[in-house]
Amino acid sequence: MDNLKNLSNWRLEKAQRCLRSAQTLFNDEDYSSSANRSYYCVFHCMRSVLALQGVDFKKHSAVIAYFRENYIKTGIFEKNLSDILSKLFTIRTESDYDDFYLIDKQEIIVQLENAKYFYDKIKDYLDNN
């Protein structure tokens, strides 16, 4: 059990580093990269929760589906985290893979706020479980 807790903590620290990077990239007006790091903050947050069960997946879609099914639909986390996750994933995917996708400053401000909110909810959960 200690190994799972250590893995969970490591993944949450990784999420925190992604959040800090997202803010730095935003400050440098690199909005696409900031969106990427915002999403990865949330991704590592989800994986930090799954680590406590010894669960992991190779595909992002599987991590997201499992987290939604076992933590959002069950009421452990509020439903708006699913909406935040969808928006972060969509914008990250489009900004990473669409050559001409432009993200504006206001949109990335929302991305950063959502990533921080998601991180805070996961941290509170992990601190209390």
C-alpha positions as a Python dict, from the first residue, in 0.01 Angstrom:
ca = {
    (1, 'M'): (0, 0, 0),
    (2, 'D'): (289, 239, 74),
    (3, 'N'): (419, 189, -281),
    (4, 'L'): (80, 287, -424),
    (5, 'K'): (65, 596, -204),
    (6, 'N'): (418, 693, -309),
    (7, 'L'): (324, 649, -676),
    (8, 'S'): (12, 858, -622),
    (9, 'N'): (216, 1134, -458),
    (10, 'W'): (472, 1124, -740),
    (11, 'R'): (200, 1162, -1001),
    (12, 'L'): (41, 1451, -812),
    (13, 'E'): (378, 1625, -793),
    (14, 'K'): (410, 1576, -1168),
    (15, 'A'): (66, 1734, -1209),
    (16, 'Q'): (177, 2030, -1000),
    (17, 'R'): (488, 2076, -1215),
    (18, 'C'): (270, 2072, -1528),
    (19, 'L'): (46, 2338, -1376),
    (20, 'R'): (345, 2559, -1296),
    (21, 'S'): (478, 2508, -1648),
    (22, 'A'): (138, 2597, -1794),
    (23, 'Q'): (145, 2927, -1605),
    (24, 'T'): (501, 3004, -1715),
    (25, 'L'): (416, 2929, -2078),
    (26, 'F'): (107, 3148, -2052),
    (27, 'N'): (321, 3432, -1919),
    (28, 'D'): (548, 3383, -2223),
    (29, 'E'): (236, 3400, -2448),
    (30, 'D'): (291, 3042, -2566),
    (31, 'Y'): (-78, 2959, -2536),
    (32, 'S'): (-72, 2632, -2727),
    (33, 'S'): (200, 2488, -2501),
    (34, 'S'): (21, 2624, -2196),
    (35, 'A'): (-294, 2437, -2304),
    (36, 'N'): (-88, 2120, -2341),
    (37, 'R'): (58, 2149, -1990),
    (38, 'S'): (-285, 2236, -1844),
    (39, 'Y'): (-427, 1916, -1986),
    (40, 'Y'): (-133, 1711, -1864),
    (41, 'C'): (-182, 1853, -1516),
    (42, 'V'): (-533, 1707, -1515),
    (43, 'F'): (-417, 1382, -1676),
    (44, 'H'): (-156, 1324, -1404),
    (45, 'C'): (-413, 1418, -1139),
    (46, 'M'): (-640, 1141, -1261),
    (47, 'R'): (-351, 895, -1269),
    (48, 'S'): (-259, 990, -912),
    (49, 'V'): (-606, 882, -799),
    (50, 'L'): (-595, 562, -1005),
    (51, 'A'): (-255, 477, -857),
    (52, 'L'): (-417, 418, -518),
    (53, 'Q'): (-606, 128, -674),
    (54, 'G'): (-303, 4, -865),
    (55, 'V'): (-483, 89, -1190),
    (56, 'D'): (-321, 239, -1500),
    (57, 'F'): (-372, 240, -1874),
    (58, 'K'): (-155, 311, -2176),
    (59, 'K'): (-417, 521, -2356),
    (60, 'H'): (-541, 858, -2239),
    (61, 'S'): (-894, 765, -2343),
    (62, 'A'): (-887, 464, -2110),
    (63, 'V'): (-764, 672, -1815),
    (64, 'I'): (-1039, 927, -1881),
    (65, 'A'): (-1312, 664, -1923),
    (66, 'Y'): (-1210, 480, -1605),
    (67, 'F'): (-1189, 800, -1403),
    (68, 'R'): (-1531, 914, -1524),
    (69, 'E'): (-1693, 576, -1462),
    (70, 'N'): (-1542, 510, -1119),
    (71, 'Y'): (-1500, 855, -968),
    (72, 'I'): (-1735, 1102, -1136),
    (73, 'K'): (-2041, 888, -1211),
    (74, 'T'): (-2022, 743, -861),
    (75, 'G'): (-2028, 1090, -704),
    (76, 'I'): (-1682, 1081, -553),
    (77, 'F'): (-1603, 1389, -762),
    (78, 'E'): (-1849, 1648, -888),
    (79, 'K'): (-1980, 1618, -1243),
    (80, 'N'): (-1834, 1947, -1360),
    (81, 'L'): (-1489, 1784, -1349),
    (82, 'S'): (-1601, 1577, -1647),
    (83, 'D'): (-1682, 1896, -1840),
    (84, 'I'): (-1348, 2050, -1745),
    (85, 'L'): (-1172, 1735, -1858),
    (86, 'S'): (-1353, 1735, -2193),
    (87, 'K'): (-1264, 2097, -2264),
    (88, 'L'): (-900, 2056, -2164),
    (89, 'F'): (-864, 1739, -2372),
    (90, 'T'): (-1030, 1889, -2680),
    (91, 'I'): (-827, 2209, -2679),
    (92, 'R'): (-502, 2022, -2607),
    (93, 'T'): (-568, 1780, -2892),
    (94, 'E'): (-660, 2052, -3139),
    (95, 'S'): (-369, 2277, -3043),
    (96, 'D'): (-122, 1986, -3058),
    (97, 'Y'): (-238, 1829, -3385),
    (98, 'D'): (-416, 2095, -3591),
    (99, 'D'): (-148, 2297, -3768),
    (100, 'F'): (-361, 2611, -3785),
    (101, 'Y'): (-545, 2596, -3453),
    (102, 'L'): (-515, 2922, -3262),
    (103, 'I'): (-601, 2953, -2897),
    (104, 'D'): (-666, 3299, -2764),
    (105, 'K'): (-556, 3448, -2435),
    (106, 'Q'): (-902, 3441, -2275),
    (107, 'E'): (-949, 3076, -2365),
    (108, 'I'): (-620, 2977, -2205),
    (109, 'I'): (-701, 3177, -1891),
    (110, 'V'): (-1008, 2953, -1852),
    (111, 'Q'): (-792, 2646, -1923),
    (112, 'L'): (-550, 2743, -1647),
    (113, 'E'): (-828, 2814, -1398),
    (114, 'N'): (-993, 2481, -1479),
    (115, 'A'): (-667, 2288, -1444),
    (116, 'K'): (-600, 2453, -1107),
    (117, 'Y'): (-954, 2378, -990),
    (118, 'F'): (-921, 2013, -1097),
    (119, 'Y'): (-581, 1987, -926),
    (120, 'D'): (-717, 2136, -603),
    (121, 'K'): (-1010, 1892, -597),
    (122, 'I'): (-781, 1593, -651),
    (123, 'K'): (-530, 1716, -391),
    (124, 'D'): (-808, 1760, -134),
    (125, 'Y'): (-933, 1409, -208),
    (126, 'L'): (-588, 1254, -177),
    (127, 'D'): (-509, 1446, 141),
    (128, 'N'): (-825, 1308, 300),
    (129, 'N'): (-801, 945, 182),
}
